[in-house]
Amino acid sequence: MATDDDCLPLFPLRTVLVPGAALGLRVFEPRYLDLVRDCGRRGGGFGICLILDGDEVGAPATPAGFGTEALIEDFDLGDDGLLTLRVRGARRFHVRRTRVRDNGLIVAEVDWQAPDPSTDLLPQHALLGVVLEKILERIDGADRAFPKQHFDDAAWVGWRLAELLPLTQAQRQGLLQQDDPDERLETLLRLVDD
């Protein structure tokens, strides 16, 4: 029997949200407006999963089996009158089962993935820390977007590279599904080499 702690409303997208990354959303479908209202009432987040089949709008899409909890950081009304959200990726989860509510909102029973351990970059991954520093030097406002920079932390470096490198969504999804920060960096090293 699922509890409230392991049930999560989903917002399937054609993008992968990784832990620590910010994402802007425009919300206009009634099911997602209801989702935002529910999150405001209960003080929680919702899940973002990559769409495997279907579309972002209309009939419920088929979400990937792994996703990231999205916590609302800010909201506003856009010039077009639509609700805009800025969310940030938090915990990773694995979808056990889904059901679709009458309004078309997908709700998932999830298993929360263990938080990444805080481990130092291995010597063979030091280059990735340098690559990330160079990328951030080229981004205006990077010091505000990433105020707590941890270039020696394997998980932080891996997630920021997964967020910022020009990867395919399938590659990002593969990284999201890896539990070990060092394995994630090994995968990124191979992707950078290619």
C-alpha positions in Angstrom: 0.0 0.0 0.0 1.5 3.3 -1.1 1.8 6.2 1.4 1.8 9.9 0.6 5.6 9.9 1.0 6.0 7.6 -2.0 3.2 9.0 -4.2 4.3 11.7 -6.6 2.3 13.6 -9.3 4.3 13.6 -12.5 4.9 16.3 -15.1 6.3 14.4 -18.1 8.5 16.5 -20.4 10.8 16.2 -23.4 13.7 17.1 -21.1 15.5 15.5 -18.2 15.8 17.4 -15.0 18.9 16.5 -12.9 19.5 17.2 -9.2 20.5 20.8 -8.6 19.5 22.0 -12.0 17.0 24.8 -12.5 14.2 24.6 -15.1 11.6 27.1 -16.3 8.1 25.8 -17.0 4.9 27.4 -18.5 1.8 25.9 -17.0 -1.6 26.1 -18.7 -3.2 22.7 -18.8 -5.8 22.3 -16.0 -4.2 19.1 -14.7 -0.9 20.8 -14.1 -2.5 23.9 -12.6 -4.2 21.5 -10.2 -0.8 19.9 -9.6 0.8 23.3 -8.7 -2.1 24.2 -6.4 -1.8 20.8 -4.6 2.0 21.3 -4.2 1.3 24.8 -2.7 -1.2 23.3 -0.3 1.0 20.4 0.9 4.3 22.1 0.6 5.9 19.4 -1.6 7.2 19.0 -5.1 6.3 16.9 -8.1 8.2 14.6 -10.4 9.6 15.4 -13.8 10.2 12.4 -16.1 11.4 12.2 -19.7 8.6 11.4 -22.1 9.1 8.0 -23.8 6.0 8.0 -25.8 3.4 10.7 -26.4 3.4 14.5 -26.1 3.7 17.2 -23.4 0.2 18.4 -24.2 -3.0 16.4 -24.5 -3.4 12.7 -23.6 -1.2 11.4 -20.8 2.3 10.5 -22.0 4.4 7.5 -21.1 7.1 8.6 -18.6 10.5 7.1 -18.2 11.1 4.9 -15.2 13.4 7.3 -13.4 12.9 11.0 -12.7 13.7 13.9 -10.5 11.6 15.6 -7.9 11.0 19.3 -8.8 10.7 21.9 -6.1 9.1 25.2 -6.9 11.5 28.1 -6.3 9.5 30.9 -7.9 6.3 31.6 -9.9 4.8 34.4 -11.8 2.4 35.2 -14.5 4.0 35.6 -17.9 3.1 38.4 -20.4 0.7 35.9 -22.1 -1.1 35.4 -18.7 0.2 31.9 -18.3 1.7 30.7 -15.0 5.4 30.4 -15.1 7.4 28.4 -12.7 11.1 28.1 -11.8 11.8 24.7 -10.3 15.0 23.0 -9.1 15.8 19.3 -9.2 16.0 17.6 -5.9 15.8 13.9 -5.2 15.9 11.2 -7.8 13.3 8.5 -7.9 12.4 5.2 -9.6 8.7 4.8 -10.7 7.2 1.6 -9.5 3.7 2.1 -10.8 1.6 4.8 -12.3 -2.1 5.6 -12.4 -4.0 8.4 -14.3 -6.5 10.6 -12.5 -9.7 11.6 -14.1 -8.2 15.0 -15.0 -5.4 13.2 -16.9 -2.7 13.8 -14.3 -0.3 10.9 -13.9 0.5 9.9 -10.3 3.4 7.6 -9.6 4.3 5.3 -6.7 8.0 5.9 -6.4 11.1 4.5 -4.6 13.4 7.4 -3.6 17.0 6.8 -4.7 19.7 7.1 -2.1 21.3 10.6 -2.0 24.7 10.9 -3.7 27.6 10.4 -1.2 30.0 13.3 -0.9 33.2 12.0 -2.4 36.2 13.8 -3.8 36.9 13.7 -7.6 39.2 10.9 -8.4 42.5 11.8 -10.2 41.2 10.3 -13.5 38.2 12.7 -13.3 40.1 15.9 -12.5 39.9 17.0 -16.1 36.1 17.1 -15.8 36.4 19.5 -12.9 38.5 21.8 -15.1 36.1 21.4 -18.1 33.2 22.5 -15.8 35.2 25.5 -14.5 35.8 26.6 -18.1 32.1 26.2 -19.0 31.0 28.3 -16.0 33.6 31.0 -16.8 31.7 31.5 -20.1 28.2 31.8 -18.5 27.1 35.3 -17.5 25.8 35.2 -14.0 27.2 31.7 -13.2 28.3 32.8 -9.8 24.6 33.7 -9.0 23.2 30.5 -10.7 25.8 28.3 -9.0 26.7 30.2 -5.8 28.0 27.1 -4.0 30.6 25.7 -6.3 32.1 22.3 -5.4 34.7 21.5 -8.0 36.2 18.8 -5.9 32.8 17.0 -5.3 32.2 14.1 -7.7 28.4 14.2 -7.6 28.2 18.0 -7.9 30.6 18.1 -10.9 28.8 15.2 -12.6 25.3 16.8 -12.2 26.5 20.2 -13.4 28.1 18.7 -16.5 25.0 16.6 -17.1 23.0 19.9 -16.9 25.3 22.1 -19.0 27.0 19.9 -21.7 25.2 19.6 -25.1 24.0 16.0 -24.4 21.0 14.2 -25.9 18.1 13.7 -23.6 18.7 10.0 -23.8 22.3 10.5 -22.6 21.0 12.7 -19.7 18.5 10.0 -18.8 21.2 7.4 -18.7 23.2 9.6 -16.3 20.2 10.1 -14.1 19.7 6.4 -13.8 23.3 5.8 -12.5 23.6 5.7 -8.8 27.4 5.9 -8.4 28.9 9.4 -8.9 32.2 8.0 -10.1 30.5 5.8 -12.7 28.5 8.9 -13.8 31.8 10.7 -14.3 33.3 7.8 -16.2 30.3 8.0 -18.6 30.7 11.7 -19.0 34.4 11.3 -19.7 33.5 8.9 -22.5 30.9 11.3 -23.8 33.4 14.2 -23.8 36.0 12.1 -25.6 33.5 11.3 -28.3 
